[in-house]
Amino acid sequence: MAGTPFNPAPLTARTGFGDARGVESLRQRAAQDPKAAVREAAKQFESLFMQELLKNMRQSAQSTGMMDNEATKLGSEMLDTQWAGKLSGLPGGLSDVIARQLERQMGMSPGPIPKPGTASRAPVNAAPVRIPQQAALGFVQQHQSAAAKAEAASGIPASFMIAQAAHETGWGRKEIRHADGSSANNLFGIKAGPNWNGPVAEVTTTEYVNGQPRKMVQKFRAYASHAESFADYAKLMKTNPRYEQVVASANDAKGFAHGLQRAGYATDPAYAEKLTRVINTTLRLQRSATA
C-alpha cells in the first residue's frame, strides 16, 4: 500500500460491501470525516480478506459432490460474507493495522515517536532528508537552527516554535502545498491577510465556527524556505500587539499554548491542549538526542 493514495474504488470489484452507493457514501464521508472513513475502509478491507479466507477454508474442508450446485454455492458465499462482517472491525484486529497504515500514508498520523535512549544523532555531514521520510526526531533536528534564530528575534523558546510547527504540519507530513504539489514552506499555518504582499497558497482547511468544524478554502502565506517561515512567525509574534501576552507567557509550555489560544491564533477549541502535548514530546525528543 506504500505510496498509493486512499481510494475506496477497488472495493467495487468484490461482492458484499462493494456496491456503487456504498463507495460514493464512503467518498462523501472521507471529505467530512477522514479518520472515520479510514476506519470504515479498513474494516471493509478486513472483511474482504476474512471472506476470502473463509471461502478457501471451506473449499479445503469440503469435496465437490453431487449435491453441490449454484444454489448451495451461493448460500455458502452469503454465509461467508455474514461471518466476515461479524469478525471484522474488532479491537486489535487487522482493520486497526490497516487503519494506522492508511492514516500514516494520508498524513493523519506522524508515525512512531522515538523513545528516549533509542534515537541516534544525525551525522554532521549527512545530506538533508526530506520531511515526509523522517521521524519526529529528524524534524526537530532539521529546524533547530532556524528556530534558534527565531528565538533570538522573538524571545520564544526554540523548542516551543518547533513543536508548534510540528503540530501545524503533523511533523512535516501535512505541509501546506500549492496547486502543483510544491511546498509553500508555511510551517505555522499563517494566513495571508490584506497586509500580506507575498506569494500565497490556496488550500481547503478545517476551521471551527461556533465550535463546529467546517471545510473552507483559505489563503496562506508562502515562503521560499522553512527558515523564512520561522523568521516571519517570530516577526508576527514580536510585532503584533495581539500576541504580546503570548510572548510574555512563553516561559512554560502550558502558558504559551493557552496564550496562543486566547489570542485567537487557531479556531480549534482544543488547540492549547494539543499543542501542550506536542511541546512536551518535542522537549523529550531533544533530551533523548543529547543524552
N, C-alpha and C positions, 0 to 999 in steps of 0.2 A: 504493500500500500504506500510505500515511501514515494513522495513526490507526486502522488495522484490527488487532484483536487476532489473535495467532497461532492459527490453527485449521486443521489439515490436512484437514478435511472436504471442501473443494472438490475434492480430488483424486479423489473418488469419481465425479465427473462424467465422467471420461475413462477410457479403457481403459489397460491396461499396469500402472501402479502403483496404480490407484485401487480395489482391492478392499477390502471392509469389514474383513477381517482385517488388512490392511496398515495401514489408518488407525488401527485400535484399537491395534496394536502401536506405531505412531508416537506415539499419545497416551500410552501407558504409558512409552515411552522419554522423552518430554518431562518426565514427572513425576520420573524418576530422573536423567536427564542432559540438561538443557535444551539445552546447546550442541550436543551430538551430534544431538539431534532437529532442531535448526535446520539443521544441515549436511545431514542426510538430506532434510529437506523442501525445502531449496534445490536439492539435486541432482535431486529429483523434478520440481520446477517447471521446472528447466532441461531435463530430459529431455522433458517435455511440450512445451516450446517447440521443441526440436530436432525432435521427432516431427512437429509441425505444419509446421515449416519444410521438412523433407524431403518431406512429403506435397505441399505446394504446389509445390516444385521438380519433383517427379515429374509432377504434373499439367500443369505448364507445358511440360515437355520431351516429353510423350507426347500423342498424339492418340488419342481413343477409336476402337477398331477392332472388327472382328467377333470377334476372339479374346478381347476383354475380357469377363469375366463375374464373377460374385460370387466365385468361387474365386480368380481371378487378383488381384482387388482385395484379398481377404483376405490373400493371400500377400504383396502389396506392403505392406500395413499392418503385417504381422508383421515384415517386413524393416526397415521404417522404425523400428519400435519397438526392434528389436535394435540398429540403428545409433545411435539416440538414446541408448540406455543406455550404449553404448561411448563416445560423445562427451561424455557429461555427467560432471560431477564432477572434471574435470581442473583442475590448479592454474592459477590465474589466469583461470579461465573465468567464465561468467555466474553459476554457482552461488556462487562466492566473493562476488560483488557482492550477490546476493540474501541470502546468509547474514549479511553485515555489516549490511545494512539491517534484517533481522529482529532481529538482536541489539541494535541501537540502539533499535528500537521496543519491545523487550521489557525494556529496561533492563539488558542484559548488558554493554554497552559504553558508555563515557562519550562516545563520539563523538570527533571530531578535537580534539587538543590544540593550541592556538595556538602557533605557532613564535615564538621570540624576535624582537622587532622588528616583528612583524606585528599584534600586539594593540593596540587603541586603548583609551584610558581612557574609562570611562563618564562621561557628563555629570553634573555635580554635582547638578543638579536633576531628573535623569531619574527617571521613575516606576519603581518596583521591577519587575524582570522575574521571572516565575515560574520556579522552579528547572528544571523539565523543559525549558524553552525556551532556557536559557542555556548558554553554553560553559563550559569549565573555568575560564577566567579570570574570568568573571562570578561563578561560585561562590565563588572566592577573595575577590573584592572584596565580595560581598554579606555575608560573615561576618567581615570584618576587624574591625569594631567590637566585636562580641560576643566574638571571640577575644582581642582586646586586653584586655578587662575580665577574661576568664578567666585570661589570663597574669598579670595583676596579683594575682589571688587565689591562683593555684597555683604560679607560678614556671615553668610550662611554656611554651616559646615559642609564640606565637600561630600561627605557620606550621605547627608540628607538629600542633596541635589541628585546624586547618583541614584539613590533609592527612588526619588520621585520620577526620574527618567525611566527607571526600571518598571515602576508601576504604570506609567502612562503608555509604555510600549510593550508590556509583557516581556520584560528582559530582552528587548530588541526584536521580538518576533512579530510585533504588530505596529511597526512604524507607519506613519502617515506617508502615503505614496501619491505620486502624480498619476494621471490617467494612463501614461505609458509604462507604469510599473516602477519607475525610478523613485528612489527615496527623497522625501522632502527634507530629511535631516532634522525634523522637528521632534525633539525628544520630550518636550514638555506639554505638547498639545496646546500651544499658544495660538489663539485665533487671530486672523488678520482683520483688525478693526479699521475704521475710517482713517486713522492716522498712519497706517502701515502702507508704505510705498514700494515695498519689495515684492518679490515673486510670491505666488500663493499656490496652494493645492486644495482642490475641492473634493471632499470625501463625505460619505454618509456616516454619521456617527450617532451615538445614543446620548440624548440629553434628557434630564429629568424635569418634567413640568408638573408642578404640584405633587411631587413625589412619585410620578408615574413615568416610566421610560418611554421615550418617543424617538423614532428614527428621523433624523434631519440631515439635510445637506448643508455643510458648513465650510467656510473658507479658513484655511490655516496658513500661517506663515511658513515660508520655505527658505531654506538656507543652503549655502554652498558646502557646508561641512557640519559635523556634530559639534565641533568646537565653537562655531558661530552660534549654534543653538544654546549652548551653555552660557556664552557671553551675553546673548540677548536676554536670556532668562535672568541672569544676575542684574542686568541693567533695569529690567522691568521691576524686579523686587526692590531695588535700591532707590529708584526714582519715582515710582508710582505711589502716591500717598495712601492709596488703598491697601498696600501691603506693608505699611510702616510697622504695624504691630506684629506682623509675621516675622520680620527681621528681628524685632526686639525680643520675641519669644522663641528664637531659634536655638536656645541653649539646651533643649531636650526634645526628643523625638515627638512625644505626645503633644507638647505645647506648639511645636512647629506645625504638625499636621492639623491640629484643631484651629490654629491661627489661619491657615490657608482656607479651611472650610468656612470659617466665619467671614473671611474676606470675600467669599464667593468665587474662589478660584475654579471650583468644579461644581456641577449641579447634583452629582451623586450624593445622596444623604448619608451614605456610609463611607465617603471618601476619606475622612480623617482616620477612621478605624482601619481601613485597608492600607493606607499609606504608613501608618504607625507600624504595622506588621512587616511591611517591606523594608522600612528603615532598620528595624531590629534584625531582619535577615541579612541586610547589607553589612551591618556592623559585625555580625557573626562571621560572615564570609571574609571580611577584612582581617579580623582577628585570627582566623584559621590560616590565612595566607602568610601571616607574619609569625606564626607560632614556630 
